């Protein structure tokens, strides 16, 4: 673990957002939390922080020095072991620290506490006095403040420390995610421009869409497919369909921003429902919906609405993953991305596991335990969804569709397709071909 001037906290995260995170943590848990930088100084103190015990101890310069030394040591040890570190401070209280590390560079830590593991009885009071007797402070006031501290069980302390660690992981990953989102936004804007251009040129397609508008505002089947992708946690597939729907919304609205906002808001609501069906917590999404709706009102450009909508989708999918408690999100995400890009090949559990450098047994366990379905179920569902789209192409035979989605045997493909949809590929084409 390195300590360097290459990055600072403000380089990777918005400080205002960071303070909101700390204040929310303090409000939710009732414990104090401060940011200690790599030099061992309390660089950021939330407005809700108010530990009277610590304020009394730190009113003496030597007491403050010892506090900073205790918190700095705990933060560095947490960074070394890669997990939250629970320790006893110089004044006899329990505190815990979680490191903030960005690209293997130690930026500091969030120190939380103090709390007690026991009642503030006479023995504890004597201990407080003994440990701080050389400080020029009001010891009676200190004992009174000590009686106000939270008393937690060992399990509760461990849980709070793990929550703090999750919080710092979010902070560390935000910087990387922000860079990725910028890249994705540029790609999304480019694809969106292509979609709009193609749709403006395709007069017959526009005419068809206008006729369909008499029955529904936009293609319901594509919206249903988007919701299916959200439930599956397929980020890439969901974004692709979302881009298409945004292009249709733009064309249908005639550039009227209020109409665009209204239609996009309806879309966000149904996406949030799909996220709940995919495992996200309803109460958390309600809070996100309120926050997103508030920010939408201040947007005046279509490009900003597109960025806003993709951000909503990303956040909802993140919530789906968080609610499923995916411990190996990166490995599982890499595996799913590889499957999405190569579903039409002869994929096996072993070949996908080899691609992400883990054992087939471990990959199979992750799919079943973390996502609730098997590797084969995910691959089959993806192939069937792609087959549905290809069946809409009048110039492709059933045999060609089967081969295109990874089935060499068209008979077996038809059997699998009917199992998942209830009808044969030929009947599906007949029912849906326009």
C-alpha positions in Angstrom: 0.0 0.0 0.0 1.5 3.3 -1.1 1.1 6.8 0.2 1.5 9.3 -2.6 0.5 12.9 -3.7 -0.6 11.4 -7.0 -4.3 11.4 -5.9 -6.2 13.3 -3.3 -9.7 12.6 -2.1 -11.2 15.5 -3.9 -9.7 14.1 -7.2 -11.8 11.0 -7.1 -15.1 12.1 -5.4 -17.2 15.1 -5.0 -16.5 16.4 -1.4 -20.1 17.5 -1.0 -21.3 14.0 -1.8 -18.7 12.6 0.5 -19.9 14.7 3.4 -23.5 13.7 2.7 -22.4 10.0 2.9 -20.8 10.6 6.3 -23.8 12.5 7.6 -26.1 9.8 6.4 -24.0 7.2 8.1 -24.0 9.1 11.4 -27.7 9.7 11.2 -28.5 6.0 10.4 -26.2 4.5 13.0 -25.9 7.1 15.7 -22.1 6.8 15.8 -19.6 9.5 15.0 -17.5 9.4 11.9 -14.7 11.6 10.6 -12.2 11.4 7.7 -8.6 11.1 8.7 -6.2 11.9 5.8 -3.0 10.0 5.0 -1.0 12.4 7.2 -3.1 11.5 10.3 -5.2 14.7 10.4 -8.9 15.0 10.7 -9.4 16.7 7.3 -13.3 16.5 7.2 -15.7 16.6 10.1 -19.4 16.1 9.3 -21.9 18.7 10.6 -23.7 15.9 12.5 -20.6 14.8 14.3 -21.0 15.6 18.0 -19.1 13.3 20.4 -18.8 15.3 23.6 -16.3 12.8 25.1 -13.9 13.3 22.2 -14.4 17.1 22.3 -13.4 17.2 26.0 -10.3 15.0 25.4 -9.2 17.0 22.4 -9.6 20.3 24.2 -6.1 19.6 25.5 -3.5 19.7 22.6 -1.9 16.5 23.9 -5.2 14.8 23.9 -5.9 15.8 20.4 -2.5 14.6 19.3 -3.1 11.2 20.9 -6.6 10.9 19.3 -5.1 11.7 15.8 -2.3 9.1 16.4 -4.9 6.4 17.5 -7.1 7.0 14.5 -4.2 7.3 12.0 -2.7 4.0 13.3 -6.1 2.2 13.1 -6.6 3.5 9.5 -3.2 2.4 8.3 -3.6 -1.1 9.9 -7.0 -1.4 8.2 -5.4 -0.5 4.8 -2.7 -3.2 5.4 -5.1 -6.0 6.2 -7.8 -4.9 3.7 -10.7 -5.0 6.1 -12.2 -2.8 9.0 -10.0 -2.5 12.0 -11.5 -2.4 15.5 -9.3 -1.1 18.3 -9.3 0.7 21.6 -8.3 4.3 21.6 -5.8 6.0 24.0 -8.7 7.2 26.2 -10.2 3.7 26.7 -13.0 3.6 24.2 -13.8 1.4 21.2 -13.3 2.8 17.7 -13.2 1.3 14.3 -11.6 2.4 11.0 -12.1 1.6 7.3 -9.5 2.6 4.7 -10.0 4.7 1.6 -7.6 3.2 -1.1 -7.6 4.3 -4.7 -5.5 2.4 -7.2 -3.4 1.0 -4.4 -2.7 4.5 -2.9 -3.7 5.1 0.7 -5.7 8.4 0.9 -6.8 8.1 4.5 -9.6 6.4 6.5 -13.0 7.0 8.0 -12.7 6.6 11.8 -16.0 5.7 13.6 -16.9 5.8 17.3 -16.4 6.0 20.1 -18.6 3.3 21.7 -18.6 1.2 24.8 -18.8 -2.6 25.2 -19.8 -2.3 28.8 -21.7 -0.1 31.2 -20.0 3.0 32.4 -19.7 1.8 36.0 -17.1 2.8 38.7 -14.5 0.5 37.2 -14.9 2.0 33.8 -14.8 5.5 35.3 -11.6 4.8 37.1 -10.1 3.6 33.8 -11.2 6.8 32.0 -9.6 8.9 34.7 -6.4 6.9 34.7 -5.9 7.0 31.0 -6.5 10.8 30.8 -5.2 12.0 34.2 -2.2 13.9 32.7 -4.5 15.9 30.4 -5.7 19.4 31.4 -9.4 18.7 31.0 -12.6 18.7 33.1 -12.7 15.0 34.3 -16.1 15.3 35.8 -17.5 16.5 32.5 -15.6 13.6 30.8 -17.3 11.0 33.0 -20.7 12.6 32.4 -20.1 12.4 28.7 -18.9 8.8 29.0 -22.3 7.8 30.4 -23.9 9.2 27.2 -21.9 6.9 24.9 -23.6 4.1 23.0 -23.2 0.6 24.5 -22.9 -2.1 21.9 -22.5 -5.8 21.8 -19.4 -7.3 20.1 -21.6 -8.4 17.2 -23.1 -5.0 16.8 -19.6 -3.4 16.7 -18.5 -5.9 14.0 -21.7 -5.1 12.0 -21.1 -1.4 12.2 -17.5 -1.8 11.2 -18.5 -3.8 8.2 -21.1 -1.2 7.2 -18.4 1.5 7.4 -16.1 -0.7 5.2 -18.9 -1.0 2.6 -19.2 2.8 2.7 -15.5 3.3 2.0 -15.6 0.8 -0.8 -18.3 2.8 -2.4 -16.2 5.9 -2.1 -13.1 4.2 -3.5 -15.0 2.8 -6.5 -16.9 6.0 -7.3 -13.8 7.5 -8.9 -13.3 4.6 -11.2 -17.0 4.4 -11.9 -17.1 8.1 -12.8 -14.4 7.6 -15.4 -16.2 4.6 -16.8 -19.5 6.5 -16.9 -17.9 9.3 -18.9 -16.7 6.8 -21.5 -20.1 5.1 -21.6 -21.9 8.4 -21.9 -19.8 9.3 -25.0 -20.5 5.9 -26.5 -24.1 6.2 -25.7 -24.4 9.6 -27.3 -22.7 8.4 -30.4 -25.0 5.4 -30.7 -28.0 7.5 -30.0 -27.1 9.9 -32.8 -26.8 6.9 -35.2 -30.2 5.6 -34.2 -31.9 9.0 -34.7 -30.2 9.5 -38.1 -31.2 6.0 -39.3 -34.7 6.5 -38.1 -35.0 9.8 -39.9 -33.8 8.3 -43.1 -36.0 5.2 -42.9 -39.3 6.7 -44.0 -41.1 3.4 -44.1 -40.0 2.6 -40.6 -41.2 6.0 -39.4 -44.5 5.4 -41.0 -44.9 2.1 -39.3 -44.1 3.7 -36.0 -46.7 6.4 -36.5 -49.3 3.7 -37.3 -48.3 1.8 -34.2 -48.6 5.0 -32.2 -52.4 4.8 -32.7 -52.4 1.7 -30.6 -49.7 2.4 -28.1 -47.2 5.2 -27.5 -44.2 3.2 -28.4 -43.2 -0.5 -29.0 -44.5 -2.4 -25.9 -42.6 -5.5 -26.9 -39.3 -3.6 -26.7 -40.2 -2.2 -23.4 -41.0 -5.6 -22.1 -37.7 -6.9 -23.3 -36.0 -4.0 -21.5 -37.7 -4.9 -18.3 -36.7 -8.6 -18.8 -33.0 -7.4 -19.1 -33.3 -5.4 -15.9 -34.7 -8.4 -14.0 -31.9 -10.5 -15.3 -29.3 -7.8 -14.3 -28.1 -7.6 -18.0 -26.7 -4.1 -18.0 -25.3 -4.2 -21.6 -28.6 -5.5 -23.1 -30.7 -3.1 -21.1 -28.7 -0.1 -22.2 -29.0 -1.1 -25.9 -32.8 -1.3 -25.7 -33.0 1.9 -23.7 -31.1 3.8 -26.4 -33.5 2.6 -29.0 -36.5 3.6 -26.9 -35.0 7.0 -26.2 -34.6 7.5 -29.9 -38.3 6.6 -30.5 -39.4 9.0 -27.7 -37.4 11.8 -29.3 -39.0 11.3 -32.7 -42.5 10.9 -31.4 -42.3 14.0 -29.2 -41.3 16.4 -32.0 -38.6 17.8 -29.7 -41.2 18.9 -27.1 -39.2 18.7 -23.8 -42.2 18.4 -21.6 -43.5 15.4 -23.6 -40.1 13.8 -23.5 -39.8 14.2 -19.8 -43.3 12.8 -19.2 -42.6 9.7 -21.3 -39.1 9.1 -19.8 -40.6 9.4 -16.3 -43.1 6.7 -17.2 -40.2 4.6 -18.4 -38.2 5.0 -15.2 -41.2 4.0 -13.1 -41.6 0.7 -15.0 -37.9 0.1 -14.8 -38.0 0.5 -11.0 -40.7 -2.0 -10.8 -38.6 -4.5 -12.8 -35.7 -3.8 -10.5 -37.9 -4.7 -7.5 -38.9 -7.9 -9.3 -35.2 -8.6 -9.8 -34.5 -8.4 -6.1 -34.0 -4.7 -5.3 -35.5 -3.4 -2.0 -38.7 -1.4 -2.6 -38.0 1.2 0.2 -34.6 2.0 -1.2 -35.9 2.5 -4.8 -38.7 4.8 -3.5 -36.0 7.1 -2.1 -34.0 6.9 -5.4 -37.1 7.6 -7.4 -37.8 10.8 -5.4 -34.3 12.0 -5.8 -34.2 11.3 -9.5 -37.5 12.9 -10.2 -36.4 16.0 -8.4 -33.3 16.3 -10.5 -35.2 15.7 -13.8 -37.2 18.9 -13.4 -34.1 21.0 -13.8 -32.9 19.4 -17.1 -33.5 21.3 -20.3 -31.6 19.5 -23.0 -32.4 16.1 -24.6 -28.8 14.9 -24.3 -28.9 15.6 -20.6 -32.1 13.6 -20.3 -30.4 10.7 -22.0 -27.5 10.9 -19.6 -29.9 11.1 -16.7 -31.9 8.1 -17.8 -28.8 5.9 -18.3 -27.7 7.0 -14.8 -31.1 5.9 -13.4 -30.8 2.5 -15.1 -27.2 2.0 -13.8 -28.3 2.9 -10.2 -31.3 0.6 -10.3 -29.2 -2.3 -11.6 -26.6 -1.6 -8.9 -29.3 -1.8 -6.4 -30.4 -5.1 -7.8 -26.9 -6.5 -7.4 -26.5 -5.0 -3.9 -29.8 -6.5 -2.7 -28.7 -10.0 -4.0 -25.5 -9.6 -1.8 -23.2 -10.5 -4.7 -19.8 -11.0 -3.0 -18.0 -11.6 -6.3 -19.7 -9.0 -8.4 -16.6 -8.3 -10.6 -16.0 -11.9 -11.5 -19.7 -12.6 -12.1 -20.1 -9.4 -14.2 -17.1 -10.5 -16.3 -18.6 -13.9 -16.8 -22.0 -12.5 -17.8 -20.4 -10.0 -20.2 -18.4 -12.8 -21.8 -21.6 -14.9 -22.2 -23.6 -11.9 -23.6 -20.8 -11.4 -26.3 -20.4 -15.1 -27.2 -23.8 -16.7 -26.6 -23.9 -17.8 -30.2 -20.7 -19.9 -29.8 -20.4 -23.4 -28.2 -20.2 -22.0 -24.7 -19.7 -24.3 -21.7 -19.4 -23.7 -18.0 -15.8 -24.7 -18.3 -14.9 -22.3 -21.1 -16.6 -19.3 -19.3 -14.8 -20.2 -16.0 -11.5 -20.4 -17.8 -12.1 -17.0 -19.3 -12.5 -15.4 -15.9 -9.8 -17.5 -14.3 -11.9 -19.4 -11.7 -13.0 -23.0 -11.4 -16.2 -24.3 -13.1 -17.5 -25.4 -9.7 -17.0 -21.9 -8.2 -18.6 -20.2 -11.2 -21.6 -22.6 -11.0 -21.9 -21.8 -7.3 -21.9 -18.1 -7.9 -24.7 -18.3 -10.5 -26.9 -20.4 -8.4 -26.3 -18.8 -5.0 -25.9 -15.2 -6.0 -28.3 -14.8 -9.0 -30.8 -17.6 -8.2 -30.4 -19.4 -11.5 -27.9 -21.7 -13.2 -25.3 -20.9 -15.8 -27.3 -22.9 -18.4 -30.6 -21.2 -17.5 -29.0 -17.8 -18.0 -27.4 -18.8 -21.4 -30.6 -20.4 -22.6 -32.7 -17.4 -21.6 -30.3 -15.0 -23.4 -30.3 -17.2 -26.6 -34.1 -17.4 -26.6 -34.5 -13.6 -26.3 -32.1 -13.1 -29.2 -33.9 -15.7 -31.2 -37.2 -13.8 -30.8 -35.7 -10.8 -32.4 -34.2 -12.8 -35.3 -37.5 -14.5 -35.9 -38.9 -11.2 -36.9 -36.5 -11.2 -39.9 -38.6 -12.6 -42.8 -35.4 -13.6 -44.8 -34.0 -16.0 -42.1 -35.1 -19.6 -41.8 -35.7 -21.4 -38.5 -32.5 -23.3 -39.1 -30.5 -20.1 -39.7 -32.0 -18.5 -36.5 -31.1 -21.6 -34.5 -27.5 -21.5 -35.8 -27.2 -17.8 -35.2 -28.0 -18.1 -31.5 -25.7 -21.1 -30.9 -27.9 -24.2 -31.6 -26.5 -26.6 -34.3 -29.6 -28.8 -34.1 -32.7 -26.9 -35.2 -35.0 -29.5 -33.8 -33.4 -29.2 -30.3 -33.7 -25.4 -30.7 -37.4 -25.6 -31.4 -37.9 -27.9 -28.4 -36.0 -25.5 -26.1 -37.8 -22.4 -27.6 -41.2 -24.0 -27.0 -40.3 -24.9 -23.4 -39.5 -21.3 -22.6 -42.2 -19.5 -24.6 -45.0 -22.1 -24.8 -45.1 -22.0 -28.6 -42.9 -23.1 -31.4 -40.5 -20.7 -33.3 -42.8 -20.9 -36.4 -45.9 -20.1 -34.4 -44.1 -17.2 -32.6 -43.1 -15.8 -36.0 -46.6 -16.2 -37.3 -48.1 -14.4 -34.2 -45.6 -11.5 -34.2 -44.6 -10.9 -37.8 -45.9 -7.6 -39.1 
